[in-house]
Amino acid sequence: MQPRYATTLFDPDSTQCPAVARHIDFVDYEAEVPVHTHRKGQLIIALYGAVICRAENDIWIVPPHCAVWIPGGMPHSIKATWNAHLNYLFIEPGAAALPDKCCALAISQLIKELVNRLTHEDVDYLPDSHIARLTRVTLDELVAMPQQKLSLPVSTHPKIRAMADALVDHPEDRSTFKEWAKKLALSERSLARLMLRETGLTFGRWRQQLYLIIALRELASGVSVQNVATALGYESVNAFITMFRKTMGSTPAHYFAERKTVTP
């Protein structure tokens, strides 16, 4: 049986309208969407669960009440948690003053409601219609949303990519920097220079950002703080919570309570 990918749901480039929206529940589709592109830019909004995107040599996390913006023509892939409920907003190039690079955005409740409304509308609408006006308001609001630091630089360098893929698949691996240098057949000094050149981060900062991204994905899909801390190899729940609070400004419980994740 052929896998059913979310890309078969709708071709966003089939319409010339400034923006169109669609809703997707990943329980109905394969969790991983292969690398693909489209003319329209894509805003991915997580309503429940979480999704990880790969684009521009970065890994992006989309927890609830945030979104990832992918400019048109940018190759990207998506991997969602089993329970992810997403809204997609596809935007015609030039229709909104959005960044020309991928970024994560905070999303207001107003934008969430507007995009949700647009998911129920036809993809072809008249320029002077009510839906066209709602779309314009949505785009005007969207360009004012602040960016969030929810990405992990990966790089195309084969050694950095190999380490990133291994740690994404096995985040509990607590190999030291010295051990990773040996695995990659590099001196510690060479690996340190390579990490800074390719990612802009030290190994310690890079791995902490990886843990944060995986933690957000798992917590958003309903995994307990205790189990996330264990899966990431933390010695205690308190050590994990301390890391989370330092990087996100609040504990996991407060972070998700403030965003009021709603079970569908």
Buried (B, 14 or more C-beta within 10 A) or exposed (E): EEEEBBBEBBEBEEBEBBBBBBBBBBEEBBBBBEEEEBEBBBBBBBBBBBBBBBBBBBBBBBBBBBBBBBBBEBEBEBBBBEBBBBBBBBBBEEBBEBEEEBBBBBBBEEBBEBBBBBBEBEBEBEEEEEBBEBBBEBBEBBEEBEEBEBBBBBBEBEBBBEBBEBBBEEBEBEBEBEEBBBBBEBEBEEBBEBBBEBBEBEBEBBBBBBBBBBBBBBBBBBBEBEEBBBBBEBEEBEEBBEBBBEBBEEBBEEBBEEBEBEEE
